[in-house]
Amino acid sequence: MFETIRRQCGSGSPAFFGRAAADGTWALDLEAAVEFLRKAAASGQPLLVLGTAFSYVHLLDHLAERDLRLKLPPGSCALETGGYKGRSRSLPKSALHALISQRLGIPPATSSANTA
């Protein structure tokens, strides 16, 4: 699904920060993701951030633990989908979207959820 969105909406090179964990599940390479987001914030180019709800929770918790707040360029947006699947704490959509806005600097109107 994300590749379809990227092909239709993206103009830059995609970046993927998933890695296989020892148990075969996917985990987010948090340090690589944060470094990429820092560079994107400095670039001035809008960014489309796609991820599952549980990946966002892991990323946002990582940023909070380090007291980091990024300001992605104007026009950036976030799309979360996929639910939590027991892989992180669960948050109401409004709380997750508020944290995305606070930690990534993306206005709430451009933070979206999959409603399908």
Backbone bond lengths (Angstrom), bond angles and torsions (degrees), N, CA, C in turn:
res aa  C-N    CA-C-N  psi(-1)  N-CA   C-N-CA  omega(-1)  CA-C   N-CA-C  phi
1 M - - - 1.446 - - 1.532 110.31 -
2 F 1.345 116.47 -46.61 1.459 119.12 -178.20 1.528 111.99 -62.57
3 E 1.330 117.01 -36.34 1.457 119.67 179.22 1.528 110.64 -65.21
4 T 1.304 118.24 -37.27 1.468 121.62 177.20 1.526 109.72 -63.26
5 I 1.302 117.37 -44.95 1.468 121.49 178.36 1.520 110.16 -62.69
6 R 1.327 116.86 -45.72 1.461 120.73 -178.88 1.524 111.00 -60.31
7 R 1.329 116.84 -42.81 1.473 119.95 -179.73 1.519 111.72 -63.06
8 Q 1.327 116.95 -38.09 1.456 120.05 -176.36 1.521 112.95 -84.31
9 C 1.327 117.82 -28.66 1.465 120.37 -173.97 1.516 113.84 -113.08
10 G 1.295 117.28 -25.97 1.452 120.00 -172.69 1.502 112.75 -84.42
11 S 1.321 114.83 146.94 1.452 118.99 176.46 1.519 111.30 -120.19
12 G 1.322 117.10 -15.08 1.451 120.73 -179.59 1.514 111.36 -101.40
13 S 1.292 114.31 -173.44 1.460 120.02 177.96 1.520 109.85 -78.25
14 P 1.318 117.13 136.24 1.462 119.48 179.08 1.531 110.55 -73.62
15 A 1.301 114.97 153.71 1.461 120.99 174.51 1.519 107.05 -130.59
16 F 1.300 116.38 133.49 1.456 122.06 -178.98 1.521 107.55 -123.32
17 F 1.330 116.89 129.03 1.451 120.58 -175.20 1.520 113.17 -117.32
18 G 1.323 116.09 21.66 1.456 120.22 175.47 1.517 110.28 -84.24
19 R 1.316 114.91 151.97 1.460 120.80 173.66 1.521 107.19 -145.91
20 A 1.299 115.95 152.31 1.460 120.23 178.96 1.524 108.91 -77.82
21 A 1.319 116.22 127.88 1.457 121.75 176.07 1.532 108.61 -81.44
22 A 1.314 116.25 170.74 1.467 121.59 -177.96 1.526 111.86 -58.23
23 D 1.341 117.20 -32.36 1.465 120.40 -178.46 1.526 112.89 -86.97
24 G 1.337 117.28 5.83 1.453 121.21 178.00 1.519 114.83 90.59
25 T 1.315 118.01 -7.87 1.464 120.91 176.69 1.522 109.18 -81.85
26 W 1.326 114.88 162.50 1.459 119.90 177.62 1.510 109.87 -86.44
27 A 1.316 115.85 141.43 1.457 122.91 174.61 1.521 107.66 -129.98
28 L 1.299 115.73 157.37 1.459 121.72 179.89 1.521 109.42 -91.13
29 D 1.323 117.62 129.80 1.464 122.10 173.28 1.524 106.10 -78.01
30 L 1.328 115.37 91.56 1.460 121.46 -170.91 1.526 112.76 -62.74
31 E 1.316 117.68 -43.40 1.468 119.91 -178.51 1.526 111.33 -63.73
32 A 1.329 117.01 -43.04 1.465 120.38 178.79 1.524 110.64 -65.49
33 A 1.327 117.45 -40.16 1.466 121.04 178.95 1.523 111.11 -63.58
34 V 1.325 116.83 -44.54 1.471 120.10 -179.63 1.529 110.35 -64.69
35 E 1.323 117.22 -42.51 1.468 119.84 178.60 1.526 111.03 -61.01
36 F 1.326 116.88 -43.16 1.462 121.09 177.80 1.529 110.58 -62.39
37 L 1.325 117.41 -44.78 1.465 121.28 -179.29 1.528 111.47 -65.03
38 R 1.321 117.09 -37.40 1.480 120.01 175.88 1.525 110.55 -61.55
39 K 1.321 116.79 -45.79 1.471 120.45 178.97 1.520 110.60 -64.25
40 A 1.323 116.73 -40.27 1.463 120.47 178.71 1.522 110.72 -63.70
41 A 1.324 117.06 -39.69 1.464 120.78 178.94 1.524 110.48 -61.36
42 A 1.322 116.66 -38.45 1.461 121.22 -179.20 1.523 113.12 -78.50
43 S 1.325 117.35 -19.87 1.470 120.99 -173.60 1.525 113.90 -74.29
44 G 1.322 116.33 -28.64 1.459 119.70 -175.69 1.513 114.09 83.80
45 Q 1.341 118.39 -6.40 1.460 122.65 179.76 1.531 109.19 -88.91
46 P 1.334 117.88 127.43 1.470 119.65 177.64 1.521 111.29 -56.83
47 L 1.302 114.76 149.38 1.454 121.58 -175.76 1.522 109.76 -126.56
48 L 1.309 116.36 138.75 1.458 122.53 172.59 1.523 106.13 -102.84
49 V 1.338 116.69 114.20 1.460 122.15 -177.92 1.523 107.68 -104.94
50 L 1.330 116.59 119.31 1.458 122.70 -178.51 1.525 108.54 -115.74
51 G 1.328 116.32 134.67 1.458 118.05 177.69 1.511 112.22 -169.92
52 T 1.308 114.62 163.92 1.452 120.56 174.65 1.520 109.16 -76.77
53 A 1.323 115.84 157.17 1.460 120.52 179.46 1.525 110.63 -57.05
54 F 1.334 117.70 -44.00 1.460 118.62 -178.01 1.525 112.30 -67.55
55 S 1.330 118.15 -31.97 1.468 120.29 175.82 1.524 111.21 -67.67
56 Y 1.336 115.66 -39.87 1.465 118.30 175.66 1.527 110.81 -60.97
57 V 1.333 117.77 -43.07 1.468 119.97 179.67 1.525 109.82 -59.34
58 H 1.332 117.49 -45.39 1.467 120.15 179.11 1.528 110.68 -60.91
59 L 1.334 117.52 -45.43 1.459 121.39 179.64 1.526 111.30 -64.03
60 L 1.317 116.85 -47.13 1.467 120.58 -177.98 1.524 111.61 -65.52
61 D 1.326 117.77 -38.52 1.467 120.54 175.38 1.521 110.89 -64.03
62 H 1.323 116.46 -40.52 1.473 121.47 177.56 1.536 110.30 -60.87
63 L 1.317 116.46 -45.95 1.468 120.29 177.90 1.530 110.97 -62.50
64 A 1.333 117.18 -42.64 1.468 121.20 -179.59 1.525 110.89 -64.40
65 E 1.331 117.98 -41.67 1.463 121.45 178.79 1.521 111.74 -59.78
66 R 1.309 116.85 -29.90 1.471 122.56 -179.54 1.528 112.43 -99.94
67 D 1.331 115.32 5.13 1.461 122.79 -178.19 1.530 111.38 51.91
68 L 1.334 115.41 44.91 1.464 122.01 179.83 1.520 110.29 -103.00
69 R 1.313 115.14 135.85 1.466 122.90 171.34 1.515 106.29 -131.30
70 L 1.307 115.52 127.05 1.458 121.13 179.32 1.516 109.17 -105.62
71 K 1.299 116.59 159.35 1.461 121.49 175.47 1.514 106.38 -127.47
72 L 1.333 115.09 93.26 1.460 118.29 178.55 1.527 109.55 -68.52
73 P 1.320 117.44 152.14 1.467 121.45 -175.30 1.531 112.86 -58.15
74 P 1.336 116.06 151.47 1.465 120.12 175.38 1.529 110.09 -53.38
75 G 1.318 114.88 141.28 1.460 120.68 -177.96 1.519 112.75 93.68
76 S 1.335 116.96 -10.66 1.466 120.62 176.83 1.519 109.02 -69.26
77 C 1.327 116.18 150.79 1.458 119.55 175.96 1.520 109.70 -147.08
78 A 1.317 113.98 160.54 1.463 121.27 -179.67 1.516 108.97 -124.59
79 L 1.323 115.72 141.99 1.448 121.67 174.93 1.518 106.74 -128.58
80 E 1.319 115.58 124.68 1.467 119.19 175.45 1.507 108.79 -113.95
81 T 1.318 114.46 145.69 1.452 120.71 -179.72 1.522 108.75 -156.09
82 G 1.282 116.95 172.81 1.444 120.63 170.64 1.508 116.52 92.66
83 G 1.306 118.71 -10.55 1.457 120.23 178.82 1.511 113.22 69.21
84 Y 1.323 115.73 -166.36 1.459 121.83 -173.01 1.528 113.29 -103.01
85 K 1.317 117.43 -29.81 1.468 122.59 175.16 1.529 112.80 52.13
86 G 1.332 117.04 27.63 1.455 120.54 179.78 1.515 114.21 69.47
87 R 1.341 117.70 14.21 1.462 121.81 -175.03 1.523 113.19 -97.20
88 S 1.334 117.48 -3.45 1.462 122.12 176.67 1.522 106.85 -161.51
89 R 1.300 114.53 178.09 1.462 117.21 172.94 1.523 107.47 -67.59
90 S 1.308 117.25 152.55 1.463 122.30 179.70 1.515 109.21 -98.39
91 L 1.310 115.38 140.86 1.461 122.03 177.89 1.524 109.14 -127.68
92 P 1.328 117.02 148.45 1.463 118.19 169.74 1.540 108.29 -61.18
93 K 1.331 116.40 147.57 1.474 119.90 -178.78 1.527 112.25 -52.21
94 S 1.330 116.61 -41.40 1.470 119.04 -178.21 1.525 111.05 -63.10
95 A 1.328 117.71 -37.38 1.472 121.04 179.18 1.530 110.61 -69.93
96 L 1.331 117.02 -42.23 1.461 120.25 178.07 1.521 110.61 -62.44
97 H 1.315 117.28 -44.95 1.463 120.82 -179.19 1.528 111.12 -66.06
98 A 1.325 117.58 -35.47 1.470 120.93 176.52 1.530 110.04 -64.07
99 L 1.326 117.61 -41.54 1.465 120.56 178.03 1.521 111.75 -66.70
100 I 1.331 117.09 -37.96 1.466 120.06 176.01 1.527 109.18 -60.49
101 S 1.318 116.78 -43.83 1.468 120.56 178.89 1.521 111.07 -63.06
102 Q 1.324 116.47 -44.72 1.469 120.73 -177.51 1.520 112.50 -66.85
103 R 1.314 117.52 -44.27 1.464 120.93 -172.00 1.525 114.15 -89.79
104 L 1.339 117.65 -25.77 1.464 120.38 -179.51 1.519 112.87 -108.37
105 G 1.320 116.55 -8.61 1.453 119.50 178.30 1.510 113.68 71.05
106 I 1.324 116.61 26.97 1.464 121.59 178.03 1.521 107.50 -99.44
107 P 1.325 118.68 122.97 1.463 120.18 179.78 1.528 111.55 -56.82
108 P 1.330 117.42 146.84 1.473 120.95 -176.89 1.516 114.71 -55.52
109 A 1.299 119.57 -32.27 1.473 121.77 -177.35 1.516 111.73 -67.13
110 T 1.351 118.77 -18.05 1.462 120.36 -178.61 1.521 111.20 -108.92
111 S 1.301 116.76 11.08 1.462 121.86 173.77 1.529 104.82 -101.01
112 S 1.333 118.22 129.08 1.456 120.74 -169.76 1.513 111.59 -134.31
113 A 1.315 115.04 159.21 1.463 121.50 176.39 1.516 109.77 -124.80
114 N 1.288 115.22 152.23 1.450 121.55 174.51 1.526 106.69 -77.33
115 T 1.299 117.39 121.65 1.451 120.49 -178.88 1.523 111.69 -101.57
116 A 1.307 116.87 2.07 1.465 120.29 -179.81 1.515 111.36 -79.07
